Amino acid sequence: METVFTCEDGIFPWDQVIHSDDKDFLTVTLLNHDLIDAWPSWCSLELSLKEIWPAVVQWGTHGIKPYSKTQEYLALKEFAKNAGPEDVFKKNEITEVYSYIRHLNTPATEIDPSTLGGTRSVVQLMTQNNKTAALWKRLSALDYISTTNDFRLILADRSILSARFFDGETYGAIQLICHSNHKNLILSKVNEIEIKEITRSGIYEYMQSSS
C-alpha cells in the first residue's frame, strides 16, 4: 500500500470521538495499513520539517498516582540514566503527577516504530529551540491527552508542532497537529514527499483496498 494523507482544518485526534473544527488549528494525517509502512514517509517529512523545527522532544506522564516513595525513587533513578542536560522529570505539586520532557536526538530513520505507543500519555513535539523548563511547567497540568482542549494547551505556544503515532490492527496513522498559520508550509513539505491526498470520506474506501 502507498501511504496517503488527509488535511483537515481543526483538531481531529485519531483516538478521540469528539473532534473540533476550530480553524485556528490543522491536522495532517499520514495513513497506511500499518505504522511500519507509513514510517518512511514520516521519516522524510520529519527530516524536512527539522529545517525549521530542529528540536524534537517527547513529553509524557509517568504511571498512575499515587506513587510510593520507592516507586518515585526508582522512576527518578531510571530516568537519570539516559537523561540529557535539558531533559526534565518532575512532579506537579498540585496534581502530584510525574511527567517528563526528553530530547530525542535519534533521527526517525533509526527508530523502530513498533516501540511507539501510549498515545494517551505521550506526545512528540517539534520546537524551534531546546528550552524546556517553561514547556514542562505548562504541560505538567495534564494527566492524559484525552480532549481537544488538551491539544489547545499543548499548542499554547503557536510555534510548536505535535506528532502522535498509532498502530492498530488494520491501520497505521501518524498525525501532525499544529496551528493553522503553518498550513501552507506544512503542505509544501508534505507535497515534497509526493504522497496522495484523500478526504476523510475517502478513508474507509482506502482502508478497504488491498493494493
Secondary structure by P-SEA (a helix, b strand, c coil): ccccccccccccccccccccccccbbbbbbbccccccaaaaaaaaaaaacccccbbbbbbbcccccccaaaaaaaaaaaaccccccbbbbbccccccccbbbbbcccccccccccccccccbbbbbccccccaaaaaaaccccccccaaaaaaaaccccbbbbbbbbcccbbbbbbbbcccaaaaaaaaaaaabbbbbcccaaaaaaaccc
